[in-house]
Amino acid sequence: MKTTSKLILLAVLSFSFLFSSCNNEEPSDNIGEAVVTTGEIDKKVEKLLSKMTLEDKVGQMTQITIDVITKGESVYVSDDPLELDSKLLEEAITKYKVGSILNTANNKARTVEKWNEIIKQIQDVAIDKIGVPVLYGVDAIHGTTYTAGATFFPQQIGMAATWNIDLNMKGAEISAYETRASSIPWNFSPVLDMGRDPRWPRIWETYGEDVYLVSQMGKAAIDGYEGVNNDLSNPNKVASCIKHFLAYGAEKSGKDRTPSYIPEIQLREYYLPSYKAAIDAGAHTVMINSGLINGVPVHADYNLLTNLLREELGFEGVVVTDWADIENIHNRDKVAESQKEAVKLAINAGIDMAMVPYNFNFTTNLIELVKEKEVPMSRIDDAVRRILKLKYELGLFENPYPILSDKSDFGSEKFENAAYLAASESITLLKNDSSLLPISKESKLLVCGPNANSMRTLNGGWTYSWQGDLANNKEFTSKYNTILEAVQNKFGNENVKYVAGVEYKDDGAFWEEKNIDIKAAVNAAKNVDYILLCLGENTYTETIGNINDINISENQEELALELSKTGKPIILILNEGRPRLIRNIDPVSKAVVQTYLPGNFGGDALVDILVGEINPSGKLPYTYPMYPNGLGTYDHKPSEATETMEGIYDYNSSFPVQYQFGYGLSYTDFEYSNLRLSQKEINGNDTFTVSIDVKNIGEREGKEVVQLYTKDMYASVSPDNKRLRRFKKISLTRGESKTVEFTLSGRDLAFVGVDMKYVVEKGDFKILVGGKSEKLKVLNTLKFN
Ligand code: BGC
């Protein structure tokens, strides 16, 4: 229902609260002056709460989508040009006392000015009628999705591939600035779900498969969005929303919003740490997993929402539902017999705000439930207290729609340069036979494949529109270069032939293809030096992106195989949200480059890598699978590696994959030596250091990601193959050498034991860095809280 509605609507409006003037400083960690202290805010919250009626309070817990209050034929379709319907707006505020609004209308990006106008209108009514400002939220997940001219970074999966924490934080800072410049103070980002199942259509929204990498990237995003002190009164910052708590993406079927069955030991080992790290980093809001875990809708799960999230993790901020997910407890999951029962289950489980989003049934039902004593008033007060506190912290009471006197950095060259840099550090060179790359700018190229000439596929979903389709938004990408355009700019039109061979049907389902003319592509390959074959996926978001076959499309595979018969060297460029299987295409390609979803500057960054102006430094944030029945992760148990290419029952081996987690080539070579530990033995929680020398022994400057893994040799729970514990991206000039030092403790070696507590057990470990390894002995067993 939700997705259908979204599609009908074609929409998600991103708004903004026009906040106090955004100065022309570069976004940074500098914290703006706090408007009021926390103690003062608490007093204000209590004072306001004491004056509120039940209706006022429940209104604060209600979030609707913008189309509910716009002029248009229905709640699903708004008129264009966009206008708020003052009658509907007043009704939402005066009758239902609505506390929050989200989204854009008609799936269309709007100018900063339009956002300012709309939000001013909303806030004027809210302040005038109920004295409480509205909290506006959007998904600005790789840039400010619904604002024309915003700066788009690679999607999260690409940011993870940079393995560059500072770049990720910088990207979040810029998105926060541009989101606030668009007057929006609340961002439904980052996604802290684990990308451990490559079939899942939201893999590209994650930071990949590894617990540590996701946690580090997540913390950097929160620091960027909220500032390192989480002071939301800074007019350049937004409240972050970590989502979707908990273990979304672990569905048994690999399809979005289908059931997950997760034992607690696995939940705690792989899915909880990224949320814990984000809560410790001060994230202000949490969005809940739309699905079921072990048969129970997470939105109705008291154990997860209250016992785990509130009590164990100590989360004090606002808990918001995902889209229509209280309705889903009744409509979809059949756990509640009525809508009203669903509201009762969700609010009593620990939900503070309902993303309803199309009607006011939630509001009416919840008021009745409180009157009938089915939901305690204390639960309502608890939820509203958190919501009001957030509004005070964001400065909305003082300044509900600040007009930014200076937003000169919005979409500026320096922001765009940062996005280009991120794209260039994310692109991952997976294969380079006989050092084929880089190639000379004088080369003659045939460019083909459905991803060669598309801004849509470079950006992915949540870009100007929910699905990333550009039907309403094409004008916004015209100034950026597709791969083809970037190639033409670099190699000269006269050296570049373009025949797609296969195209995506942009007005159909995301997997549909058209204009299949493989012969034309093959014929065009005569007289060229190289074939640049751009394959992958068209854009999709959420359930729309479900697939029945993880192999790359048959048309694309045939295109590759036919082109290979020409004998011309194929450079395979992948541009995809998740790793589609390429085991038949990889062997006929001399070079393979993964671009993920690199954003508006992906074409330029890729071409700069092809000609060697940029030395690639991205590393895979997931395991690139080879077979549909071999979709494991690098941190698998030894027994998962039985059927290797090396032989059967070789438990020290790994299962066959196309490319390993953490893998990526450079145009230079790095030599690792002298791995040393500060001590060979530790007591349970001692700290120790690991050092290694890394030397650039190749011909050009390059960046390397130094990755430290640990391997527990024997444990009471079968130990993971290995686990990433630290990493650092360094830059080395030709011949340069650096010593990299990491500090760890026994806690870093711990795992979740059968009693659900972290434990490090005495025994032998291996410390692995850059192909070297050293032994470490833990002398005693220690449990951690
Ligand atoms: C998605 C969320 C998103 C929300 C609001 C949902 O469908 O699952 O990730 O934040 O919509 O747009």
Residues whose N, C-alpha, C, O or C-beta is under 5 A from the ligand:
A	BS01	BGC	D139 F188 D322 W323
